[in-house]
Amino acid sequence: MILNSQIASLVDPIRLIRYPGGKQRILQFILPYLPSREMIKGKYIEPFLGSGAVFFALNPYRAVLSDINRDLIDLFRGVKRYPREIWRIYVNFPKDKASYYRIRDKEDNKKGLAFRAAKLLYLNRTCFKGMWRQNSDGKFNIGYGGLDRVWVINEESLNMVSKRLKKALLICSDFEETIEKGKRDDFIFLDPPYKPGAKDLLHSHYLHNKFRFEDYVRLAKVLERASDRGVKWAMTISSHPEILKLFKIKSNIYKIPKGTGKRPGSLIFNSGEVLICNY
């Protein structure tokens, strides 16, 4: 069922961070199955924020954006509040390999939100493939990747991102708590951590915590409760048979023709990803 009247060629290119699992490059497939901003009578809710590609593309009137990764939420909060200050800090970071590691490993707990957000944006734009991985101590540990993506963003684009985020409530929480906030007329888009075609995600690009099959079971149960409340939702996820069994009841499953590959940032056919909708 095609719900969204947006034309693929007109997809909004607004983006903030790089992320290998982000949905920016498969929006042309996803968007036709999602409701337009006019069709979302309640709130747009995204419990696994990631790069926020779908949020920026749909540009909903009201939104709740959440993630368990506090650094990521702080980055979005910082850009929402202080885009100009973040830009001034960002452009003054040194752009060489040695400086990258020095900045990455320096403790900045006493710095303000604008500085910490600018640092995270700098690391994301100069690290390898835009990966966002943290070690067991929660420390960002991706190696240097070069300067090719440093100037993809500019002050104008940061201001545009900030403007879009003004309509969003940003919270750091577990996905279950966020989904439970959903009410009738709300729409939830979900992009949980997953390895295409696999049952468990053992090495997340996103957080040092792993996302195991037990988490998918918990996700299925909370989405079933949301459906009973009249909430509409759509989710990109692995096509592993054991995972699909969790979501088959009262849902439609669509194969994503071209999605995330085994190498970071690559797109391949028959990637093992699907889109599941409860409508």
N, C-alpha and C positions, 0 to 999 in steps of 0.2 A: 504494500500500500504506500503510494508516494504521497507524503504529507507536505514537504517543504517546497515552496515555489521558487526558492532561490536557484539561480542558474549557476552551474559549476564555474563557469568562466568569470563570474563576478564575486567569487569567494574573497572575503576581506583578508588581505595579507598581513594584518596586524599580528605581531608576535613579540615576545619578550625574551624568552630563553631558548636555547638549543637543548634538544633531548632526543636520543635515538628512538625512544618509544613514543614520541609525540605524534599526534594525529594530523599535523599540518598537511602532510603530503598525501593523505587519503581522505581529505575532506570531501573531495568530489564524489566519492562513493558514499560516505556517511551522511552528508547533509540531506540528500533527498528522502531519507527515512526518518528525519527528525522534524518535529514541529517548528514552524517559524516563530519568531518573537511575538507576532500577533496572536498566534494560537496558544501561547503559554499564558493562561489566565492567572496563574499563581506565580510562584517563584521558580527560577531555574536553579537547580542544585547540582553541584559537582563535588563528590566526596573524595576523589583522587585527582587533585587539581593538575599536577604535572605542568605542562607548558601552557595549559589553558587555551589550546588552539580552538576547541569547539566553542567555548565561551566567547572568545573574541569574534569568531565567525558568526555565531547566532546573534550576538549583541542583545541579550535579553534586557527587558525593562528593570527586572529585579533579580538578584542572584545571591546565593549562599555558596561560597567557594571554600573548600576545606582540604586539608591534607595532614597527615600525621607528622610530616617533616617540618619542624619549626623553622629551620633555616629558609626553606622554600617560602613558607607563609610570610616570614619577615621580609623576604625580598619583594614579594607582591605588596605587602603593607607599606614598605618603604617607597616604592614607586608610586603607589596610590597617593601618598602624603607629600613626598618631597622629590618630585621628578627633576626639577632644575638643580637642586643641590646634589642629587645623585649623579647627574650628568657632569657637573663640575668636578666631582671627585673622580669619576670614571675616566675622564679624558686625561687626568693627570697621573694615573698609574703608569709606571714604566712598562715598556712593551717588549722586554727581552726575556729569554728563558730563565736566566738566573734570578731575575726579579720575580718572575712568576712563582717559583718555588719559595722564595723568601716571603712573599705576600701570602701565599697559600698556607704556610706553616706558622705564621705569626698569630699569637693569641690576641683577639680584639674584643674580649668580653666587655671591656669598659667603654668601648666606642658606642656612639649613638646609632640609632636605626638607619639613618641615611648612609653613614659610612659602611656599616655592615652589609646593607643592601647593595651598595656600589661595588664592594669587594666581591660579593657572591656573583654579581652580574659580570664582573671582570673575569673571574675564574671560569664561569660558564662559557664565556665567549673566547677564552684562550686555551682551555683545556682540550684534551683529546676527544674529538667527535661530540663535544657537548655532553659527555656522560656526567651523571650526578651520582657518584658512589661515595659512601662513607664507610670507614672501618668500624671495628667493634666499639671504639671510643667515640664514635660520632664525628670523626674528623674527615673532612674532604680529602681524598687521596688519589685523585686522577692526575696523570702526568700532563706535561705541557703539550699543546697541540699546534701552536702557531698563531699567526695574526690574521688569517684569512677572514675571520668572522667578526673581528673587533668592531669594524665600522659598518656592519650591516644595520646596526641601530644608530640613531642620532637623537639629538635633543627633541626634535619634533615628534619622532616616534614614541619616545618616552612620555611626552606630554599626552599623546593620543591614548597610550596604554593607561596612564593615570586617569584620564577622563572616563574611559570605559569602566575602570575599577571603582569609580565613585559610587556606582549603583550596586556594588557588591559588598556583602558582609564577608570578611575573611576570618576564618577560624582554624585553629590547629586542634584536630581531634581525630580519633579513630573513626573509620567509615561508618560503623554501626550507629554511633551517636548522631552523626550527620544525617544519615538516611532516615532515622527515626523522627527527625524534624519535618519530614515531608508530609504534606496534607493533600487532600483532594484539589485538583487543578494545578498542583505543582508538577514539574517535569524534572527528572533526575537523569543526567548523563554520567555513565561510569566507565572509567578506563583503568581497572585495577592492574597492579603489577602482574605480568604473566610472561611466560616464554611460549611463543606460538607452537601449538601442537603438543605441549607438555602438560603434565598434571600438577607439578610444583614449580615454583620459581625459587631456585636455590641460590642464585647470585643476582640480587636486584641491582639494577643500575641506579636506583632511586634512593634507597635507604639501606643502612647496614642490616636491618631486620629482613628476614626472609618471608615470603608469602606462600604458605603451604596449602595443601588441599583442604586442611581443616578450616583455613580462612575462607576458602571458596564456599564451604558448607555453611559457615556462619553468614557469608554474604547472601547466599541463596535464601536462607531463612528470613533475614531482615528485609530482603526484597519482596518475599511473599507477603510479609506483613504490610509492606508499603502498598502492594497491589490491592490488598483487601481494604485499604483506606481510600482507594481511588486514585492513587498516584500513578502516573505514567512514567516509564523509564526505558532507557536504551543503554546497551553496554557492549563494548568491544572486549573480546576475551579469547582465550585459547580454545581450539576446537577438539581438545582431548575428549574422548567419549565419556569418561567418568565425570568430567566437568559439565558436559552438555546434558547429562542425565539430571543434574541438579536443577536445570532451568527449563526443561522441556515443557512442563505443565503451564498452560495458559501463556505461552510465549511463541514468538516467531523467530526463526533462526535464519540468517542470511550469510552466505559465504562471502568474505571479503576477497575480491579477485586478486588484489595485489597489496601486500602488506610488509610488515617488518621481517627482515631476513636475519640470518644467524650472525652476520657481521654488523657491528654498530653502524646505524645510519643507512643500511642498505635496504632496498625494496625488491621483493621477488614475487613471482606468481606462485599461487598455491602455498602461501606462507603458513597456513594452519591457524588463521585468525577468522573469527566470525563476529557478526553484529547480532545481538539478541534484543528483541523488543517485546514488551508485554502488551502490545496493542496491534 
